[in-house]
Amino acid sequence: MVQAASDTSQIGFCHAASTAGVAAVAAGEVAAALRGFGEIHLLQLFVSAHHIEEMPRIAEILRRALNPGVLLGVGTDAVIAGDREFERSPGVAVLAARLPGVRATAFASSTVEYSAGEGPDGVRAVRDLIGASATSRATVLFADPFSTPINRLIALCNGARVNERSGAPAGVLVGGMASGGAKAGQNMLMLDDRVLRTGFVGVTLDGPVRVDTVVSQGCRPIGENLVITKAKNNAIFELGGRPALDVLRAVIEPLGGHDRELLQMGLFLGRVVSEYKPHFGRGDFLIRNVAGVNPNTGVVAVQDLVRVGQTVRFHLRDAETAAEDLELLLDAQKLHGKPAGVLLITCTGRGRNLFAGSSHDARTIQRAFRAAESGPGMAKPGRVLDTSDHGVPLAGFFAGGEIGPIAGESYLHGHSACAVVFRE
């Protein structure tokens, strides 16, 4: 059992989890841990694959005991709560939120109708469905990977979030793909008492809540920034006027032994999302896998659509880089003080599959916000420091693809950790 409560005076978050092997027992333990929290406007439920067939029963127990305004659920490979990632274990975890004054618009679709639309009509349909408006703070989306054309849906949601008058995006789009099932029809999503085996569920928040995001793609660059000078679809023919494979060889040639070993784990290409910057650094690149090379044509293929004029750079990934990347991105969040709550969506390829120990991402976030104080607050002299560690209310799940923003636009990521940080 894990429990924590927010000490904020207005919005409040609480997490709870159980590793009981019997689903009803796990649900009962979670409900008992949350009974003293008070009114719950949004309850996000994460259920491991061990209990996935019992997910409707778990949700029913929680709804009867806690009466949340909205219950949003997803089946997953593993759940997260507090500073623990419960891999290879039965698990039920929740993140409960008290959000006074915040409007929560819940939505669900079991068909491809909304994710297969195109153009302005598709954007309008999705805007109406998800309840996006000029005052939206965030849209949280959980989807089944086997039935949802997710890249198209994300593009429509990005368009739906744009303020039609100002042209500026409203709020952020975050979420992840269900990972509780290995085949079509095995995943499960929930919205209140509605059970979905296909499609997607979500909620849009409007009102007095601040939502920040940390998207750690866990890569570091090698070589220099390059400009695509010839390309078609996902194939890059030339970089800087030279055959793409020749350029790649020139990047790899000076690498040391350790970096050459990392190449065996995969090579990645980062493309700049927004070209309107004088310099490009961490957080400016959208990372995609290099799918292959053709020695005969000199073509480098990537798992993304590319075009002439884009700035790109090759990247490597390893546990050390992934840890450093997450810590550096969290440093910026620490300036804003301790969050009221955190939703963590991390990749099934992370955890013990990437790091030497367990619970890496959850513990890194907890360490980052331990006794965190805002920048202006830290600048005041003569203050007594509270060195006690109360923890941050945090829960989430291991996803088969993570949704989060890079330079203002949301994308589907792999091997990333996406933290959604809620504050007053």
N, C-alpha and C positions, 0 to 999 in steps of 0.2 A: 504494500500500500504506500502510495506517495501522495502527499497533499501539501499545497502551499496556497496562501491567500495574499491578494494585493492589499497594500496599506494606503492606496489612494483614497481621497475623500469623495470623489465623484465616480468615475468609472472604476470598475474593479474586475479582476480576473482571478481565477482559481483553477488549479489542475488537480487531477486525481487519477490513479491507475491501480489496477489489480492484475496479478499474474496467476490468479486461481485457475485451475484446470477445468472447472465447471462454469459454463457461461453465466448461468443464473447467479451463482455465488459471486463471480467477478462483478456483475452488474450491481448486485446488492451492496458489495463493499464500496464501489465507486459512489453509489447513491448516498450511502451513509456518510462518507467523507465530505460530501457537498451539502449536507442538510443545513449546516449552520451558516452557509454562505449568503443566503438571502435570495432575493429575486434574480432569476437568470433570464436574460433576454436572448442570449445566443449560446447554445451548447453544441460544440463540435466534438463528434464521437469518432474514435479510431479503434478498429477491431482487427486483431490479427487473424491470419488465415485459419488458425486453429479453431476459432469461434465463428467463422464467417457465416455458416449456415444458421447460426443462432442469433445473428445480428438483429433481426426484427424483434426477437424476444428481449434482447439486451436493451434495445431502444424503448420498448414498451415499459420495462421496469423503470428506466430512467425518467421517462415522461410522466409516469404515474407518481413517482416519488418527488420529482423536482419541478414538474410543470413548466418547462422552458418555453419561451416565446417562439423560438425556432430551434429545431434539432437538425443538424447537418451531419451525415455520417458517411464514412468510406471504409471499405475493407482494404487491408494492407498486409504486406509481408511482415512488418514489425512496427510496434508502436513506440512512442517517445513520451516521457513525462519527467518533469523536473530536470535532473542531470543524468537520467538513465535512458538508454536506448535498449529496449527489450528484444534483442535479436534472438531468433531460434527459440522463442518462448511464447506460450499463450499470453495474450495481453489485451486488456481493454483500458483505454485512456481517454480522458476528456479534457477539454479546455472550456471552462464556463466563463461567460462574460456578463457583467452587469453594465449596461450602456444607457444610462438615463438621457433622454433627449435625442437618442440616435434612432433613426428609422432603419429597420432591417427588412429588406425586400428579398424574400426567398424565391427561388425558381428551380425548375426541373424540366428536363425533356428526355424522353426515352427513345426518341427517333432522331434521324439525321436532318430533320427539316430545318432546324435553326443553324446547324453547323455546315449545311451544304448550300446555303444561300449565297448570292453574289451581288456585288454592286450596292448602290444606295438602298435598294429595297431590302436586301439582306441585312445591312447595317441597322436600318430602322426597325426591322423585326426583332433583331437581337437587343437593340436598345430598349424596346418595349418589354421584352421578356425579362431582362436582367434588372430593369428599373434604373438604368444609368441616367444621371442628370448632371447639371453644372455643379451641384453641391456634393456629388458622390466622393467618398473618401477611399473606398476600396471595394473591389469585387473579388470574392473568394470562390474559386471554381474547382470542383473535383469531377473527374471524368473517367469513363471506361475506355481504355486504349484500343480495344478491339472493335468498337462500334462508332467511335467519334472521330471524324476528320479534324483532329485537334488543331493542326496548324491553320486551317481555314477558320475554325471557330475562334481561335485567338485573334486572328486578323480582324474578324468581324467585331469582336469585343473591343479591340483597340480602337476601331472606328466608332463604335458606339459610345466610347468614353470621351470623345472629342466634343467640346463645347461648340455647338453649331454657330454661336455668335462670335466668340473670340478665337476659335480654332485651336485653343489650348486643351490638352488632355485634362480630364477631371478624375482625380483619384488614381489608384493603381490596380492592376489585374494580377492576382497571385493565385497559386493553387498547385495541384499535382494530379498525376494519373494514378488510379487505383492499381494496387499491386498484389492484391490478395489472391488472385486467380491466374493460372498459367495459360488458360485457354478461354476462347470466347464463351460467354455465358457463365463463367465461374466467379466473376467479380460481383460486388454488391455495393450499391449506393443507397443512401436514405435521405429523405426530406420529411421530417415529422414522422407520420405513420406510413408514408409511401415508400415502397421498395422498388428499386430499379436494378435490372441486370444489364441494361444498356444505357447509353446516353450520358447525361451529366446532371449535376446538382450544384447549387451555389447560393450565395447571398451577397447582396450589395448593401453597404453601409453608408448612410448619409447623416451628417450632423456633427456634433462637437466631440470628435475623436480624431487624434492624429495617428496616421498610419505611415510608417517608414519601412523600407525594405532593404535587406542585405542579400545580394545574390553572389555567392562565392562559386566561381567556376573552377577554381583550383588549378589554374595553369600559369605558367610563366613563359615569357617570350624568348625566342632564340632568333638570331640574325637581326635584320633591319626591317623597317616598314617598307612595303613593296606596293606598287600600283599595278592592278590588272590591266593589261593592254590588249588582250584578246581572250575571249571566253564565250561559251555557249552553255546555257542551262547550268549544270553543276560541274562542267569541265573547264579548267583553266589551261589555255594554250600558251599564253605569254605573260610574263611578269617583267615590267620595266623594259619591254621590247625584246626580251630573251626567252627562249623556250623554258617553260615553267619547271620542267624536271632538271634542267641545267642549273637554274637558280636554287632549287631545293638541294641539289648535290653540293653547291657552294656553301649553303647554310650548314649542312651536316658535317662537311669535311673537317672544320676546326674543333668540333665538339670533343670533349674529354671522354674518358672511359665510362663514368657514371651516366652522363647524358646519353651516350650511345646505348647503354643498357636500357635506359628509359624509352628509347625508340622502339624497343621490342614490345612495350606496353601500349604503343600507339603514338601517332603523330597527329597534331591538331592544327587547324588554321583558324586564326581569329580575324574577323572582318570588322572594320570600324562601322559602328552603327550611325554615328553622326559625323559627317565630314567637316562640319562648320566649327572646327577647333584648331588652334595653332599647333597643339601638341596632343599626342594620344598616349594614355597610360592605363593603369588598372581600372577596369570598369568601362572602358570605351570599346572593347572588343567583344563580339559575340563569337563564342568558341564552337567550332564544328569539327567533326572527325574528318581526317583525310581518308577517303574511301579506297584510294588506289592510285597507281601510276602506270603509264604506258611507255616502256622504254623505246618503242618504235616511233611513237609520235611526239614524245616529250610532254604528254598531257598529264596534269595532276587533277584528279577528281575529288570533290568534297561532298559531304552530305548536306548540301545547301545550294540554293540558287545563287549564282554570282553574275556580275555584270562588269563591263569595261568601266574603268575609272574608280573602282572601289580600292580603298587602302586595306591591305591585309598584312598579316605577320604570322609566321609559324610559331607553334607553342608545344611545350612538353607538360606532362602532368605526372606527379608522384605524391606520396603521402606528405612529405616535408613541405612541398610547394602548396598543397591543398590546405595544410594547417596554417602556414604563414599567410596565405591569401585571406582566409576567414578572419584571422586575428587582426590583420591590417584594416579590413573593411569594418570590423566591429569597433575599432579605435575611434572612427568618426562618429559612430552612434553613441559612444560613451559621453561625448560632449553635451548631449541632450538630456543626460540624467537617466535614472533607472526607469525602465518601462513598467507599465501597468501589467502587461502580459506579452507573451511571445508565442506565435505559431511557427513551428519549425517543420519544414518539408525538406527532407534530404533524400538522396538517391540510394537505391538498393545496392549500387556499386560502391558506396562509401561504407561507413561503419567498419566492421571487422574485415570486410573485403579489401579495404584500402589501408586502414590504420592498424598499428601494432596492437593497440588496446581497444576496449569497448567504450561506447558512449562518447566518442571524441567530440562530435559537433555540439551535443547538448552541454557537455561540460565546458567547452570553450566559450559558449554563450554565457553560461552562469558565471564563469570567472571574469568575463569582460564587464559584467554589470554588477559585480560584487562591490557593495558600498559605492556604486557609481553616483556621481553628483554632477550637475550641469556645469558647463564652463564658467558662467558668471558666478555660480555659487562657490566654485573652487577658488575663485580669485578674491573672495572676501577674507580679510585677515581676522584672526582671533576666534575662529570657529572650532568647536569641539568635534573631532571626527568620530563617527560611529563606525567602529571596526567590526561589528557583528555582521554575520552573513545571513540575511534573511532569505536569500534566493529570489529568483524571478519566476512567477507563475508561467510555466512553459509546457506545451504538449504539442504533439504532431505525429508524423508518420513517415515511413520509408516509401517513396513513390517510384513508379516506373517512368518517370519523366516529371520535371519540376517546371512550374510556370512562374516567371518573375521578370521584372523590367531590367533592361539595359539601356541607359541613356533615354529613359522615358517611355520606350516601347517594350511591351511584354513579349516573351518568346518561350518556346518549349526548350528546356535544357536537359542535359544528361550529365551525370556525375557531379551535380552541383548541390549546394546547400542553400536553401532559400528561407530566410528568417523574416517573418512579418512582425514588426514591432509596433505595439499599440501604446499610446500615451494619451494623457488628458488633452 
